Amino acid sequence: MDVSNASRRTFIKQCVIGGVAVYSAPLLWEMSRANASIISPELAAQWQTQTNGQSTPKFRNDGIAKVTGQKVYGRDYRAMDMAGWPKQQGYAFILRATDAAHVYQGFSLDHLPASAKPYKVITAADLARDKVKLPDFYGDNMLLAEGQTADYLGHAVAILLFDSFHAFKQAKSLLQFDKALLRYGEETPFVSETKNPYANWRIIRVEGENGASEDTYSPLHDGLFFPNIKNYKPEWSGDANAQGSVSERGLFYAGEIDKQIESAKTSQQWQVLEREYRTQIIDPMMMEPEAFNGWFDANSQTFHTVITAQSPQDFQEMAVHMLSSGPLAGKVNNLVVHSPYIGGGFGAKDHSIFPYYGVLATIYAKGPVSVANDRFEQFQSGLKRHPFTMKSRLAVDKATLKIQALTSQMTVDGGGRENFSPSVTSVGATAMQSIYYTPRNDIVATAYASRNPDAGSMRGYGTLQSMTAMESMIHEISAELEVDPFKLRAANVMVSGQRNTQGAIPNGTLRYREMLDMAEQDTVWQQRVINKKDYEAKHPGMRYGVGFGIATKDYGTGAAAPSAAIQLSKDGKISLDIGFIEMGTGTQTSQAVVVSESLGNFADEVKLAEIDIWDAMQLVQTDNPYIISQQRQDEMAANPRWTPVKAMASSASMSAYYQSHVTRIAADIIYRHGLWPAAVSIWNELYFNTPMGATNLNDPRDGRWTGGKLTALGFPPLSIDILAKRAHDLGLVVGVMGHAFNRWAWAEADFEIFGTKERIALDALALQYGKGDKYHGSAARIARMNSNGYHLIDRQAMRYPKAELNNAMVTYYAPCATLVEVAVNEGNGEVTLLSSHTWLEAGKVIVNELVEGQIQGGLAMGIGHALHEELPPFEAGAGNGTWNLNRYKVPLARHVGVWSQRHTILPQLSETDPSRGIAEVVMIPVVSALVEAVYQATQVRFYDLPMTAKKIKEAMA
């Protein structure tokens, strides 16, 4: 990379981490010739159209690139596609252990023919000699050393480097399934048995004397406490004292809940259901397995990478720290991170360890090297959905049908590396109550290490597991009470203002009852009895059932930190930069649409995976935002450059609400301080007797966009190109960069814009001004743009959400309900989905078709989890390296009722409704609905997922 000849755009995309200049290249695109010959600007612009005077999307803004083959994914890039790289592409193959019960004793490659020999074999001995270390997030033992037992099945033992595809392919075909390749010695205990739990959580709440609006004890009210660890197990021991410490009070109230349940059970006042539920290991099964390409250019001391990650900003920082030791320590001055389209994500590419094996291969390679999983390797080494075991109790008052208590002991299998197991376990525990109000709860959740492959932030994040169990309990206890399940739900549904299991009030209006009423009136539910009789009479050997499920999924992390930058060119083109990755959810399209709410037109260009441009805001992060004290936060907030979190990963449910927040604010600032005053100046100059009177165009809220043109109070509509030119000429705001922080509430600060203070829900703001000469102070404004081309505004009166809000754990929710009707084949146990109906409360819908696509995809995923997808644990599972789609069953078109899917998206309450994060919730109620539908068809309840055809057939026998 020739830094000396870098453009301003290139220059501001650089930052320095640990002495290494980092350069991000978001959408690597070596397809200029194809673009020029196939996709004209006019064709590319056709993704949007005008409907009733308003811009609407015709299809995704990357749609034409997709159908013409121009949307290229990260795994498709080779050295020859990369400007400045050598053309010779090298390849790497990772050897992995398939035995975690015996000492690993090495391997031999002597049997490989000379044409298939690697030119370099990287082992743990190399890492130890050269002091190469994994980033702390991933633990240690990057490569298994001889004489040690594998931490988990699929543990990498060596990386083989090849200088040609022929050699690589020949060697891989000989080595990949060779069970005798790795040698093992004596049997040992599993390494996971001597590891402490990854996480321990306990959520205890007892409502106050005045009911649901207050707490006697709760995490938000009193704080969290944690167990002692003895023999690698948690011990929640200590004195139970209602007047003692947080832990002593917690243990006291937990004991009281137990006593009350047992007493009411004995007196038969409460109906108490006790059950154990188990969920399986699932692979994310995105279409594009993980890949990496890298090259170290020794001449320019530049380390080049092409990654397929949901969190490139985290990779960028961690990779620098990994390069700070080892053979290249002190030799890397520049790190280039290319972030192309990654294909599917679903959490599988969020903080995956895979890219760091690519970094390792590149460190030792003699040229460009590609590390790319095939499907077998992705099954073996990719992140999985955590399996849960839940021993739960639900107590319901027989007279009032009110839930009185909920307890659960959750055990979560985190696999061989910790990854996101602590937060997945936390979220699963907090989600268990679902839409129901519980006056007493004691939910204990522990995540353990195991010899299974790593589990991570796969779609659902623990909530799919725990809420399915809760719905199953609602179904079963309503049957025991001989009460209609909708009547039981109606008696217990949370209403706005009630507190969750952590003692926090969910944000906004809870429309659960509205959704229940809509679903209850659906004809499939109303006619289920007569339909069952008719269907089974017409279809001998088939059993009919209807099932319903409802869930409400949290969205957010409690430390969300979105950024956005919008620039308005002099000819009226709008460009938007965001840090998010496009992974199938439509973020690129939806954020382009969000801009139009203030600017009247969609963004002409949306740049994704931007990382380093945010350095214009000069933000610094110093502390863990989840454990920071209030005193420390207050101290640091006095620094106008400090923020609790600089950037966030691209999670599935984070863009619609969190990213849109800062995108909307940036667009609004350009409108109020750029386009609106530009319009007023034109209207005053051309269309009013200004010297003799005033137009009274003082309030930008009077402006209205119609057909992409701005009008107000009857003045002539002005197109954005005219407005943009005037805004540039007058030196008005034509570019905005903002950063926000959310801990279950938005941070706010005062910012001075053109001499006026405004309270804005941001913690950093930088502006760009037009460079025209029609304003006498233009030169002074331009001079202020000295932070990578922006004028960085010093915030004032900063107010961050209180640190104690961390104890709320979650407060933002999106609800979804699903009704299904199924037929079960008595002969083979196969389930046919006859129809489905989904109800979703998404708040303000940005692009309706994208939400519909999420509903359809969520239905398929829910069906997969409930009926088909399963990886056995341990030696029979994915870690043995033999799993692929020939064994792993995913739902096909014939399984998902393609032509009988219905949905209802609830209308928003008002134009000011926020957009909810809904990407994950759409699959959750599908699972519990199918569990109940199968029960209604077969009279067999399943507590262990998935309900495969084989299991159903055996249960009906």
N, C-alpha and C positions, 0 to 999 in steps of 0.2 A: 504494500500500500504506500503510495507516494503522498505522504502527509503534506509536503511542501506545496504540492499542486492541488490540494483539496479545495473544493468550492466551499462557499459559506455554508451551504446546506450540509455538505460533508463534515465541515469543521464542527458545527454545533451538535453533530451526532456522536461526538467523541467525549469520553470521560476518562478519568484516571482512577484505577483501583490498585492499591498496593504497588504503585510505581509503573503499572502497565496501562497504556492507553487502550481503551476499549472502544471498538467501533461496531455499531449494530447496522446490519443491512436487512431490513425487515422482509421485503418480498423480493428475494433474489429472482432475477428474471433475465435469463440468457435467451429470450425468445423474441427479440426485437424484430428480426426478419419475418418470423411467422406472424407476429402481431401486425406488422406493416402490410403483409400480403393478404391476411385473412380477416382481421378485425379492424375495420375503419372506426374512427372516433364517432361517426354518425351511428354506426351499428352498435357500438358499445354503449352509447347514450340511450338506446331504446329500451333499457330496463325500466324506465319511468314514463308515465304518460299523464295527461290531464283528464280528470273526471269531475264534472260539475265545477269547473274552475279551480280545482285543487289537484296538486301533484299526487299521484298514487303509483306504487310500484307494480309493473306488469309481471316481473319475475325477479329473482335475486340478482343483485348487481354484478355477481360473478357468473351469472347463468350462461351468457354467450361464450365466455372463456371456457366454461365446463363442457358445453356441447360441441365446441369446435376443437377440443383437445388442448387448449392453451392454458388450462389451470393445472400447473405442474406441482406435484407434491415433493416433499423433501427427499423421500427415498429414491426419487427418479434422477437426481443430479449426480453426474460423474465429473471427474476432473476436467474432461474435455469441455464441459459446459461452463466452466468457471474462468472468468477473465483473469489472466495472469498466472494461472496454475499450470504446472507441467501436465502434459496430455496423458502421460502414463498413469493409469489408475491402479492402485494396489488394493488388496482385500485382506480382511482379518476374519478369523474364525475362533470362537470362544469354546474351549472345552469346559464341560461342567460335570460336577460330581452327581451321581445318581444313587449314592449310598451315604447316609448320615448316621450309620451305626457302627462303622469300622474306621480304623485309622487309614488315611489316604497315604499311599506309598509311591506315588509318581506314575509315570507312563513312559513308553518308548515309541518313537516314530521310525524305528529302523525298517519296518516293513513297508514304508511308503516308497514308491518308485522315485527315482531322482527327479522326474518331471513334476512331482507333487510335493517336494520338500519345501517347507517354509524357510524363508531366509532368516527369520528371527522367531524365537519362542520366548514369550514374556512369562515369567513365573513369579511366585511370591519371593523367591530369593533375589530377583532383580529389584523388586520394590523395597525389600529390606535393605539391600546394599545401597540403593540410590535415595532412600528416605522418601519414597512416594507415598502420599497419604490421601485417603478419601476425604472429601468434605465431612465435617463433623456430623451433619444431619444423617449421614448414611451409616455411621458406625465405623467398624474397622474390618480387617480380613478381606480386603478387596479381592485378593486371589488366595486360595487355600494353600497353605504351606504343607510340604511333605512332613509326615509325622503327626499331623493334626486330623481331627475328625471334622467333617463338613458341618457348618452351622445349620445348613438346611439343604434340602434336595434342590439341585440346580445351582449350587454354589460354584462360582467360576474358579477354575484351577489354573488356567493358562490361556494366553492369547497367541495364536499362530498368525504370522504375517507372511503374505505372499505378494509377489510383484506382478502377477498376471492372473486373469480370471481363470484361465485354463488350469493353472496349478492349484488355485484355490478350490475350484469346483471338483477337481479330481481328488484332492485330499479330503474335502468335506464328505464326498460320497463314500469314502473308505472309512472315515472316522466317526461320523455323526451318530450312528446306531451300533457302534462296536462296543458291546457290553464288557469285553475283556480288555479294552484299551487302558482304563485306569486300574491300577493295582491297589488292593486294600489288605490290611493286616488284621490285627486283633479287634475284637468287638469291644465297644465302649458305650457308656451311657450317652443318650442324646444330649448335645450341647445345650439345647433349649431348656433342659430340665434344671440347669444351674444358672438360669438367667432370671433376674427379678422381673416382675410384671412391667410391661410397657407403661401401663397407666392404671390408676384406681380412682374411681369416682363414687361418691355417695350423695344422692339428692333426697333430702328429707324435708318435708314441709308439713306443717299443721296449720290449718286456717285459724284466723283470729276469732274472738268472741262475736264479732259482728259479721262473720261469714266470709264470703269469697273475696271481699275487697281488702282484706288485711291478713297479716300473718302473725301467728304466735311464734313460729320458727320457720325459717327458710334460708336457702343460700344467699338470696339477695338481701334479706333482712339481717342475717347473722354472719354470713360468710361460709366458705367451704372448709372442710377439714379432711385429713388424709390418714391412712392407716400406717401402722408399723409393718415392716416386712420381716417375716421370720420363715426360714427354710423356703425362700422364694415364693411365699404366699402372703397375701395381705391379712393382717389381724386388726380388726376394728375393736380394739380392747381399750378399757379405761373405765373410770368411774362414770356412772350415769347420774347426772346432777342437773336439775332444772335451773339452778342458779349459778352453774359453773361456767367453764370456758365454752367456746363454740363446739368443741368436740364432745364435751361432757353433756351439754344441752342436747346435742344431736343424738347421742346414744340414749339419753333419757326419753326423748320423744319417739325414737325408733322403737324402744321397748314398749312405750305406751301404745303405739299402733299395733304391735303384735298382741298385746294383752286385749285390746279392744276387739280385734278380729276374732281371737279365740273365744272371748266371752260371748260376743254376739252370735258366733257360730254355734256355741253350745246352747244358747237360749233360743236358737233358730230365728232370731230377729233379722239377721243378715243371711243372704245367700252367698256362700263363699265358693269360688271356683279356683282350684289349684291345678295348674297344668305346666308341662314342660314343652317348649317349642324349640325346634332346631332348623336352622337354615344352612344352605350348602355353600361351598366355594364356587364362585362363578368367574369366568374370564370375560373381560370387557368386549372382546371380539370386534374391535374396530377393523375396518377393511384394510388399512395400511399399517402393517407392523412397524415397530420402531426402527429407525435408521440414523446413521451418522456418517459424515464424511469430513475428513480433516487433513490439513497439511501445514507443516511448519516450514516456513521460508526462512532459512538461516541467514540469507543475505540481508533481508530487511528486518530480521528478528520479529517476524509476524506469524502468529499462530492463527490459522484460518479454520473455522468450523462451520458446518452446515448441520443444524440440529432439527429434530422433530419433537418439540417440547411445548407443553402448555404454559410453562413458566420460564421463558427465555431470560427474563431479568434475573431470576435466581441462579440460573445456569451461568450467566455471565460473571456474577460475583464469585460463585463457588469454583468455577473453572480457574479464575485468576489465583485463588488461594491454593488450588491443587498444583498449579504451575509454579508456585513460589518455592517449592522444594522439588527435589528430583533432578534428573539429568539436565533439564532446561532452566533450572533456577538461575535467575539473573541474566538469562539469554533471551527472554521474551519481552520485547518492548511494546508490542501491539497485539491485541486479541480482536479478531474479527468474528462476529457472531451473525451468521445468516439464519434467518427464521422464515423459511418458506411455509406454504400451506402444509399442515401436518396430517390432513385427513382426519379420521375420527379421533376423539379423545376419551370422553367418558371418565376422566380421572386417571386413565391408564398412563397418560403422558404428563401427568402433573407430579413433579418431583420424582420421576423414575430415576433409578440409578444408572440406566442404560447409557446415557450420553457420556458418563464419566469413564466407562470402558472405551468409548470412542476417543476420549482425550488421552487415555493411557496408551492406546494403540498408536495414536499420532505422535506421542512423545518419542516412541522407539522406532517409528517407521522411517524409511529412507525416502519416502515420497508421499503423495496423497494416498490415503487409506480409507476404504469404505467398510463400515461395520453395519450390517443390515440383517435383522432377524428374518428368517423365514417363519412360516406359521408354526412349525414344531418348536422352534426356538422361542417364539413369542409366548406360546402356551407355557413353556418350561420356565421362563425367566421374567415374564411380564407381571405387573401388579394385578392383584385379584380383588374380588369383593370378599370382605371378611365373613366367615361363617360365625353365626351366633348360636349360643345355647341359652335359653331364657327359662328360668323356673319362676313362675309368676303366680300371684294371687290377686283376685278381684273380688271385692265385697260390695254387695248391693243390698240396700234396705228393702225388705220384701213389701213393706207397706207403701213406701213412697217411690220406689224404683230408683232412688238416688244412689249413685256410687258413693260409698263411704270410705273406701281405702283401696290403694293399689300398691303392691309391693312386687319387687322383682330382683332376682339374682342373675345378672347377665355375665356370661363368660364369652370373651371375644378372642378368636384365634388370629393373631397378627402376623403369623408367618416368621420367616427367618430374619427380617430386618424391621426395625420399628416403623419407619416411614410415618404415615399419618394416623397410626393406630390410636394414639391417645385422643386425638380430636374426634375421630370416627366413633370411638367408644363413648365419648362425652355426648356427642350429638345423638347417637342412638338412644342413650339413656334419657336425654331431655325430650326426645320425640315420642316416647312411649305413650303418653297420655292422649296423643292425637287430638281430636276435636272435643274431648270430654273433660269436664271439670272434676278434679279429684280433691276433696278437702284434706285428705291425709295420704301421703305417699312416702315410701322408702325404697328407692331404686339404687341398687348397688351394681356397679359395672366394672369389670376387670379385663384388661387386655393382656394376653400372655404371648410370649414367643413360642414358636413351634418349628418343626422341621419342614413345614409347608413353604411354598414360595411366598414372597412378600405380598402383603395385602395393603392397599392404599386407598385413595380417595375416589374409588369407583362410584359411578352415578348412584345416588341414593344415600351414600355417606352414613350408613348405619340405620337410617330411619326406615328404610324398606323392611329391614328385619324386625325392628321393634314394633312398628305400627301394624304390621301384618299380624303379629301375635296379639296385639290389643284388640284388633277387629275380630279375630278368631274367638277371643274371650267374650266379646260382646255378643257374637252369634250364639255361642254355646250357653251362656248364662241366660240369655233371653229364652232359649228353648227350655232350660231347666225351670225358669219362672213361668213358662207357658204364656209369655208376653210377646206381642208383635215386636220385632227388632227395631222398627222405626219408632214405636212408642217408647222403648227403652232409651234409644238414642235421644229422642226429643226431651226426655226427662233429665238428661245429663249433658246436653250439648253446651259448650262454653258460650257465653255471651260477652259482648264488649265490656271491658272493665274488670272481668274476673282475672284471677292470677293463675299462671301456669305452675308446673311442679317446682320451679325454682323460685316462685314468689314474684315473678315479673309480670307486668301487664302487657299482653301482646299489642303491638302497634296497630292502630286503625280499627276499622269496623270488622267484626267477625260475622260473616254471612253464612255460617254453617247451617243454621236452621232453614234458611231460604233454600239452600241446596238440597237439604233433606226433604223438604216439602215437594220440590220439583221432581226429585227421584221417586218419591213415594207415589206420585200421581202418574208416573210413566205406565203406559198400557202393558208393557212386559211384566212389570211388577204386579199391577192390578189383576191381570188375567193369568197369573202364573199357575194357579191350581187347575183351571180349565184347560190351559195350554198344555200342561203336563199330561193330562188325561188324553187329550186329542193327539198329541205328538206320539206318545207311546203306543196308542192304538194303531196309528198309521205306520209306525216304524218298529215292528217287532224286533226285539234284541237290543233296542236302544233305550236308554234312560235319560229323562229330561230333568234339568234343574236350572234354577235362577239364583243368582247370587249378587249381593251388593257389598260394596266396600267404600269407605270414605277415609281420607287422610288429610292432614295439613302439614306441609313440609316447611321447615325453616329455610331461609336463604340468607346467606351472609356468614361472615366469620367472626364478627365482633372486632375486626381490625381491617376493615375494607379501606383501600386507598386508591381510588381511581384517579386518572389524569386524562386530560384531553387538551388538544391544541387545535384551534380553528383559524385558518387564514383566508382572507377574502382578497382575491387579486383585483387589480385595477379594472379588468374586463369582466368582473362579476363571477369568476369561478370560485367555488368554495372547496377547500381541502380540509380534511379532518384527520388528525393523527391520534391514535389511541394505542395503549399498550397491550390490548387484548389480541389473542390469537383467534382466527376463524377455524372452528373445528366442527362445522356442520350445523351449528345453532342459528346461523344467519346474522351474527353480530355485525358483520361488515355492512349488510343491507340495512338492518334496523338502526344502526347509528347514523347512517346516511340520511335516513328518514327523520330521525329525532331532530336533526339540525333545522329541518323545514319549519318546525313549530315557531321558531323566532325569525328565521331568515327567508321563509316563504318558498324556498327551493331546496331540493335534496343536495347533499354534498356531491360534488362532481368527482371527487377522489377521496377514498378512505384508505389511509395507510395504517396497516396493522403491525403489531409486535414492535412498536417503537419502544426503544429502551433508553437511549442516551440523550435524546433531545430535551428530556425533562431536567437536565442539568442546568438549564436556563433559570430554573427556580431555586437552585443552589441548596436544596434540601439536605438535611442530615438526620440520621436516625441513630439513636444511642442505646435504647433499652428494649427489652421484650415488652410489647404492648399489653400482653395478657397478665403480667405480674408486676407491672410498674406501680409504685405507690402514688397516692395523690400528691404527696409532698414533692416527690421527684418530678411528677408531671408538671406541677405548677412551676417548679424551678426551671425546667427545660423550656416550657411554653413561652417564657419571657424572651427566648431567642427567636426572632422572626423567621429564622431558617430551619428551625427544628420541627419535626413531625414525628408522631408515634410510628408511622409506617410509610416508607417511600413508595412502594409499589406492591401490586398484588398479582397472584397467578390468575390465569384464565379458567375459572371454574364454571361449571355448566349453568349455574343459576345466578351469576354475578353481573351479567351485562345489562339486562333489561332495567334493573333498578339502580344499581350502583354506578355503572358506567354512564348510563343515561343522565344521572344526576349532574355530573360535571360537564357532560356534553351540552346539556340544556343551558346550564349557567353560562358557559363560554359563548354559546350562540346568542343568548339574551343580552350579554354585555356588548357584543358587536352590534346587535340591533339598536340598543338604547343609546350607545355612545358612538355609533358609526352611521348606520343606515337611517335611523330616525332623524337625527339632526341634519344629515345630508338631504333627506327628503324635505324637511321643513325649509331648508335654505333654498331649494329649487322652487317649492310652492310659493314662498315669499317673493322670490325674485321674478318669477314668470307669471304667476296666476293670482296675484293679489295686489291691491293698491297699498303696498307696504308703507310707503312714506307717510300715508295719511291715517293708517290704522293698524291694528294687529290681527293676525289670523287666529290667535288663541290656540295655536297648535303647541300646547305646553306639555301634554301628557302622552308619552309614547304608547300608553295602553289604548289610545284612540286609533292607532294604526291597525289596518286589516290587510292581510294578504289574499289576493284573489287572482287566480291564474298566474301565480308567480310574480305578481306586481303589487306594490304597496300603495294603498290609498288610505285617506282619513278625512272624515267630515266633508265628504263630497269632492275632495280635490282629485285631480287627474291621477290615475294609477301610473306608477313609475316602475320600470323594470329594474332588476337587480344590477345589470351592467351600468345603467345610468347612475344609480345610487352609489355603486362602488366607485366609479370614477370621481364623483363629487366628494365622497368620503376620503379618498386618497388625496385629492387636491386640497382639501381643507385640513389635512393632518389629523383626521379623526381616528378612532380605534378601528383598525382593520385586521387585527390579529389578537387572539386571546389564548393564553395557556393557563390552565388551572389545575390544582390538586386539592382533593378533598379527603377527609377522614371520617369514618363512621364506626362508632362503637355502640351500635343499637340506637344511635342518634347522630345527627350530623354536627361536626365542629363548625363554628362560625367565627368570623372576625370582621373588623371594620377595615375597609380599604378606601383610600382616597383616589377618586378618578375625576380628573379635571376640576380639582378643588373642592369636591363634595364627597363627604364620607358616606359609604354605603355599608350596610350589614349584609354580608354575603356568606353563604354556607360553604366556604372554602377555607383552607389554611395556607394557601399560597396562590398568588396571582401575578401574572406577567402580561404586559400589553405590547402591541406593536402599533405604530401610528403611520398614517399615510405620509408620503414624502413630497407632497405637492407644495407649491409656493403661494397659495392663496390665503395662507394664515400667517400672520406676522410672527407667531411664536413657534413656527414649525421647526426651525433649526434647533431650538432648545428641547423640544420634545424628542426629536431624532437623537440628540446627544444623550438622552436618558436611556436609549435602547442599547445599553452597554453590557448586557448579560446575555451573551450568545444571540444578539439581535433582538432582545426583548428589554422592555423597561420593567424591572422587577419592583413591584410595589411592596413596601414594608407594611405588614399587617399591624393592626392595633387592636387592643381589647380582645385578645384571643380567648376563645372559650371552647375547650375540649369537653366532650362528655366525661363525667366523673369516672375515675378508675374503678370504683366499686360496681359500675355497670357490667364489668367483666363477669360478675357473679350472676347476672341475669342469664348468661350463657346463650340464649336466643330470645328474640322478641318479634322478628319479622316472619310472617307465615303466608303461604299460599295454599288454599284448599282445593281439593279435587275429589270427585266421587265417580264411581264406575258401576254400572249395572250390566251384567252379562247373562246370557242364556246359553246353555251348553247341552250337548247330547253325549252320553257316555256309552261306548260300545261294550255290551256285556261280554262279548267273545274275546276281545283283545285289550280292553281297558282304555282304548284311545278316546280322547276328548275332542269333540268338534265344537268350535265356537260358532253358534248360530247367529248371534248378534251382540253388539255392545253399544253402550251409550255412556259418554263421559260428560260430566259437568265440571267446568273449570272457572275459578274466579281469578282472573289474571290482572285485575285492575285496569289501567289504561293500556289497551292493546296498541302496540306500535305498528306491527305488520300482521294482519289477521292470518294470512296464509302461513307465515312462519309459526305462529301459535298452533295452527291446525296441524302442521307438520310435526310439531313436538308431541301433540296428542297421539298422532298415528304411530310415531316412533316409540312413545312411551307404552302404548298398548302392546306392541310387539315385544318390548323388553319385559313387561310384566308377565306376558304369556310365557316367555322363555324362562323366567325365574320360577314361575309356578308349576310349569308342566314339563319342561324339556332340559334346561341347562344344568349340568352338574359335573363337577370334577371331584372324584373321590379324594379323601385326605391321604397324605403321607405317600408311601411307596407306590401305591397304585395310581396316584394322581399325576397332575401336570408336571411335577418336578422330575419325573423319570424320563422326560424328553420324547415320549412316543405319542403324545396327544396331538390330534389335528381334527379337522372337521369331519373326517370319516368316523370319528368316535364321539366327538363333542356335538351334541344335538342342539341346533338353534331352530327357532320357529321359522317356517317357510310361509310363502303367501297363502297356501291352503290352510294354515293354522290360525290365521289372524282375522278371518272374516272380512276380507278386503272390501266386499260390496255391501256389507251390512253394518258398517261402522257409522255411528251417529255421535254428534257432540253438541253441547250447548255451552257457549262462552257467555258468562253472565255479563250484562251491560255494566259499564262503570257507573259509579254513583254520580260523578261530576267530571268536568274537564280537568279538574285539579287532582284527580286520583293519580297516585304513582303507579308505575308499571311494576308488577310483582315478578319475582324470579320463579319461573314455573318449569324449567327444563327437567327437573328431577321428579317433581310431585306427580306428573302425569302417568307414571308407571306404577306408583305405589298401591293405590286402591285396586288395581287390576288383580294383584296377587290375592288379596283377601276375598275379593269378589269371586274369583275362580275356586278358591278353597271352599267357600260356602256353597257355590253352585254344584260342585262335585258332591258335596255332602247331601244336598237336596236331591240329587239324582240317585245316589248310591246308598245313602244313610250311613256312610262311613266318614268319620272325621280324621283328617290328616294333621299331624303335629310335626311332621318331618318333611321338609321340601327338598327336591321337587316331587310333585305327584306324578311320577312317570306312568306310562301306560302299564308297565309291568307291575308296579306297586298297586295300582288301582285294580287290576285284574286279580291279583292275589288277595286283596282286601275283600273283593266281592265274592270270592270263591266260598 
